[in-house]
Amino acid sequence: MVLAIVAPGQGAQTPGFLAPWLESEEFASSLAELGDASGLDLAHFGRDADADTIRDTAVAQPLLVAASIAVAQQLGAAADVLAGHSVGELAATALAGVLPAADAMRLVAIRGRAMADASAVRPTSMTAVVGGQVDDVLAAIEAAGLTPANNNGPGQIVAAGTTEQLAELAENAPRRTRLVPLSVAGAFHTVHMEPAVEALREAAATMSPADPGTRLLSNRDGVAVASGVEVLDRLVRQVANPVRWDLCMDTLRSLGVTGLLELTPAGTLTGIAKRNLKGVELFNLNTPDQLDDARLFADTHFQG
């Protein structure tokens, strides 16, 4: 048995998704501490704010990382392997002990603001291409001048670039595909995010990462990285490089993962796993009334 705990990325957030968690004083206190580190009222954004407000990159990224960290603290379960999708990597990095939670929140706040600033330079976005043949999808993305910014495995590759390029892709969609515009404010993990890299690098230089205490996978190539310094360097550069979640899943498969638990707001990564990790048991942890079942799931699959 092998347990993976994963943290979702931007676009997974929905209005009020933290409302049931905030009924717990312990959770509310943890979220307030994480919010103080990021300079944001995360309880407001997780409970009261509307979809447009939490779509803002500078809000969405700290909110998602804090949600994963705080929910994982409530869960209190160890994992055999940790991974996060895009900004979720920062949550996984904190859970692996590479950075204290407060440092992870300071870093993600800078990341969110820098990526929002980069997104404001010109209109860019991202579209998921669902279905189709991988080669056909990649060829169509390249023909439109776009970047395959998230390769989530057969059945879902996310194209990113200018709104004009995305419109061209929509007009020339690959056969047997469905195009789904994502709720993001820019072309993340592409050359359009290069201006954000330097801001993140400067912030990371002030931090002292520890080596991961739990196997931690990198979005760059799916490799388990053992050096905290390298983890932090990869996080900085990943802002402008594609997310290879397909390779992370290949590693999970090779490790013999039997159970995959996705932290709040869950559903995106387990949905991808359902298509690509056949036979792996999945758990979406979205509300506190699931905690007992989630702990039993984790205990059942944790190898240690």
KOLTORPA-654583 format. One record per residue (C-alpha): residue in one letter; x, y, z. Coordinates in steps of 0.5 Angstrom, whole numbers, always signed. Example, Ala and Ser with C-alpha at 12.3 -4.5 7.8 and 13.67 -1.06 7.14 Angstrom:
REC  mikol      x      y      z
REC      A    +25     -9    +16
REC      S    +27     -2    +14
This chain:
REC  mikol      x      y      z
REC      M     +0     +0     +0
REC      V     +3     +7     -2
REC      L     -1    +14     +0
REC      A     +0    +20     -4
REC      I     -3    +27     -2
REC      V     -4    +32     -7
REC      A     -6    +39     -7
REC      P    -10    +42    -13
REC      G     -8    +49    -17
REC      Q    -11    +55    -19
REC      G    -18    +54    -22
REC      A    -20    +49    -17
REC      Q    -23    +55    -12
REC      T    -30    +56    -12
REC      P    -34    +61     -8
REC      G    -35    +59     -1
REC      F    -31    +53     -1
REC      L    -28    +54     +6
REC      A    -35    +56     +9
REC      P    -36    +49    +13
REC      W    -28    +49    +15
REC      L    -29    +56    +18
REC      E    -34    +53    +23
REC      S    -28    +50    +27
REC      E    -25    +55    +31
REC      E    -18    +51    +30
REC      F    -19    +51    +23
REC      A    -20    +59    +23
REC      S    -15    +60    +27
REC      S    -10    +56    +23
REC      L    -12    +60    +17
REC      A    -12    +67    +20
REC      E     -4    +65    +22
REC      L     -3    +63    +14
REC      G     -7    +70    +12
REC      D     -3    +74    +17
REC      A     +3    +71    +13
REC      S     +0    +73     +6
REC      G     -3    +79     +8
REC      L    -10    +77     +6
REC      D    -16    +76    +10
REC      L    -17    +69     +7
REC      A    -23    +67    +11
REC      H    -27    +73     +8
REC      F    -24    +70     +1
REC      G    -26    +63     +3
REC      R    -33    +64     +5
REC      D    -36    +71     +3
REC      A    -32    +73     -4
REC      D    -35    +72    -11
REC      A    -32    +68    -16
REC      D    -29    +74    -20
REC      T    -26    +76    -14
REC      I    -23    +69    -12
REC      R    -21    +69    -20
REC      D    -16    +74    -18
REC      T     -9    +71    -19
REC      A     -6    +75    -13
REC      V    -12    +72     -9
REC      A    -13    +65    -11
REC      Q     -6    +63    -10
REC      P     -5    +64     -3
REC      L    -12    +62     -2
REC      L    -11    +55     -5
REC      V     -4    +54     -2
REC      A     -7    +56     +5
REC      A    -13    +52     +4
REC      S     -9    +45     +3
REC      I     -4    +47     +9
REC      A    -10    +48    +14
REC      V    -14    +42    +11
REC      A     -8    +38    +12
REC      Q     -7    +40    +19
REC      Q    -14    +38    +21
REC      L    -13    +31    +17
REC      G     -6    +30    +21
REC      A     -4    +24    +16
REC      A     +3    +22    +14
REC      A     +4    +21     +6
REC      D     +9    +17     +3
REC      V     +9    +22     -3
REC      L     +7    +29     -4
REC      A     +5    +33    -10
REC      G     +2    +39    -12
REC      H     -1    +42    -19
REC      S     +2    +49    -21
REC      V     +1    +53    -15
REC      G     -1    +47    -11
REC      E     +7    +45    -11
REC      L     +8    +51     -6
REC      A     +3    +47     -1
REC      A     +6    +40     -2
REC      T    +13    +44     -1
REC      A    +11    +46     +6
REC      L     +7    +40     +8
REC      A    +14    +36     +6
REC      G    +18    +41    +11
REC      V    +22    +44     +6
REC      L    +19    +51     +8
REC      P    +15    +53    +14
REC      A     +8    +55    +13
REC      A     +9    +62    +14
REC      D    +15    +62     +9
REC      A    +11    +58     +4
REC      M     +5    +64     +5
REC      R    +10    +69     +4
REC      L    +13    +66     -2
REC      V     +6    +65     -5
REC      A     +3    +72     -4
REC      I     +9    +75     -8
REC      R     +8    +69    -13
REC      G     +1    +71    -14
REC      R     +2    +79    -15
REC      A     +8    +78    -19
REC      M     +4    +73    -24
REC      A     -2    +78    -24
REC      D     +3    +84    -26
REC      A     +5    +79    -31
REC      S     -2    +78    -34
REC      A     -4    +85    -34
REC      V     +2    +86    -40
REC      R     -3    +84    -45
REC      P     -9    +79    -45
REC      T     -7    +72    -44
REC      S    -11    +66    -42
REC      M    -11    +58    -42
REC      T    -16    +53    -45
REC      A    -16    +46    -43
REC      V    -17    +41    -49
REC      V    -20    +35    -47
REC      G    -20    +29    -51
REC      G    -17    +27    -58
REC      Q    -10    +24    -60
REC      V     -4    +27    -56
REC      D     +0    +28    -62
REC      D     -6    +32    -66
REC      V     -7    +36    -60
REC      L     +0    +38    -59
REC      A     +1    +40    -66
REC      A     -6    +44    -66
REC      I     -3    +48    -60
REC      E     +4    +49    -63
REC      A     +0    +51    -70
REC      A     -3    +57    -66
REC      G     +3    +59    -63
REC      L     +1    +57    -56
REC      T     +4    +53    -50
REC      P     +2    +46    -48
REC      A     +3    +49    -41
REC      N     -1    +44    -37
REC      N     +0    +37    -39
REC      N     -5    +33    -35
REC      G     -4    +26    -39
REC      P     -8    +23    -45
REC      G    -15    +27    -45
REC      Q    -13    +34    -42
REC      I     -7    +38    -44
REC      V     -8    +46    -43
REC      A     -6    +51    -48
REC      A     -4    +58    -46
REC      G     -2    +64    -49
REC      T     -5    +70    -52
REC      T    -13    +71    -53
REC      E    -12    +72    -60
REC      Q     -8    +65    -60
REC      L    -13    +62    -56
REC      A    -19    +64    -61
REC      E    -15    +61    -67
REC      L    -14    +54    -63
REC      A    -22    +55    -62
REC      E    -23    +56    -70
REC      N    -18    +50    -71
REC      A    -20    +45    -66
REC      P    -17    +38    -66
REC      R    -22    +33    -68
REC      R    -26    +29    -62
REC      T    -24    +35    -57
REC      R    -28    +39    -53
REC      L    -25    +46    -51
REC      V    -26    +49    -44
REC      P    -23    +56    -42
REC      L    -20    +56    -35
REC      S    -22    +61    -30
REC      V    -15    +64    -29
REC      A    -13    +71    -31
REC      G     -7    +69    -35
REC      A     -2    +65    -39
REC      F     +1    +61    -33
REC      H     +7    +57    -34
REC      T     +9    +60    -41
REC      V    +14    +66    -43
REC      H     +9    +71    -41
REC      M    +11    +69    -34
REC      E    +18    +71    -35
REC      P    +17    +78    -31
REC      A    +15    +74    -25
REC      V    +21    +69    -24
REC      E    +26    +75    -22
REC      A    +21    +77    -16
REC      L    +20    +70    -14
REC      R    +28    +69    -14
REC      E    +29    +75    -10
REC      A    +24    +73     -5
REC      A    +27    +65     -5
REC      A    +34    +68     -4
REC      T    +32    +70     +3
REC      M    +29    +63     +5
REC      S    +33    +57     +8
REC      P    +30    +51     +5
REC      A    +30    +44     +9
REC      D    +31    +38     +5
REC      P    +24    +34     +4
REC      G    +22    +30    +10
REC      T    +17    +26     +5
REC      R    +18    +24     -2
REC      L    +16    +30     -6
REC      L    +15    +30    -14
REC      S    +17    +36    -18
REC      N    +12    +39    -24
REC      R    +18    +40    -28
REC      D    +19    +32    -30
REC      G    +16    +28    -24
REC      V    +22    +27    -21
REC      A    +22    +26    -13
REC      V    +27    +32    -11
REC      A    +31    +30     -5
REC      S    +35    +37     -4
REC      G    +31    +43     -1
REC      V    +35    +48     -5
REC      E    +33    +45    -11
REC      V    +26    +44     -9
REC      L    +26    +52     -8
REC      D    +30    +53    -15
REC      R    +25    +49    -19
REC      L    +19    +52    -16
REC      V    +22    +59    -18
REC      R    +23    +57    -25
REC      Q    +17    +53    -26
REC      V    +13    +59    -26
REC      A    +15    +60    -33
REC      N    +15    +53    -35
REC      P    +10    +48    -37
REC      V     +7    +43    -31
REC      R     +8    +36    -33
REC      W     +3    +33    -29
REC      D     +3    +27    -34
REC      L    +10    +25    -31
REC      C     +8    +26    -24
REC      M     +3    +21    -25
REC      D     +8    +16    -28
REC      T    +12    +17    -22
REC      L     +6    +15    -18
REC      R     +5     +9    -22
REC      S    +12     +7    -21
REC      L    +12     +8    -14
REC      G     +6     +3    -13
REC      V     +1     +8    -11
REC      T     -5     +5     -8
REC      G     -9    +11     -5
REC      L     -9    +18     -8
REC      L    -12    +24     -3
REC      E    -14    +30     -6
REC      L    -14    +36     -1
REC      T    -19    +42     -1
REC      P    -22    +44     -6
REC      A    -21    +37     -9
REC      G    -24    +34    -15
REC      T    -19    +36    -21
REC      L    -13    +32    -19
REC      T    -17    +26    -17
REC      G    -21    +27    -24
REC      I    -15    +26    -28
REC      A    -12    +20    -24
REC      K    -19    +17    -25
REC      R    -17    +17    -33
REC      N    -10    +16    -32
REC      L     -8    +12    -26
REC      K    -13     +6    -26
REC      G    -14     +1    -20
REC      V    -12     +7    -15
REC      E    -17     +9    -10
REC      L    -19    +16    -10
REC      F    -21    +21     -4
REC      N    -24    +28     -5
REC      L    -23    +31     +2
REC      N    -28    +37     +1
REC      T    -31    +38     +8
REC      P    -30    +37    +15
REC      D    -35    +32    +16
REC      Q    -31    +27    +12
REC      L    -25    +28    +16
REC      D    -26    +21    +20
REC      D    -27    +17    +13
REC      A    -21    +21    +10
REC      R    -16    +19    +16
REC      L    -19    +12    +15
REC      F    -17    +12     +8
REC      A    -10    +15     +9
REC      D     -9    +10    +15
REC      T    -11     +4    +10
REC      H     -6     +6     +4
REC      F     +0     +9     +8
REC      Q     +6     +5     +8
REC      G    +11     +9    +12
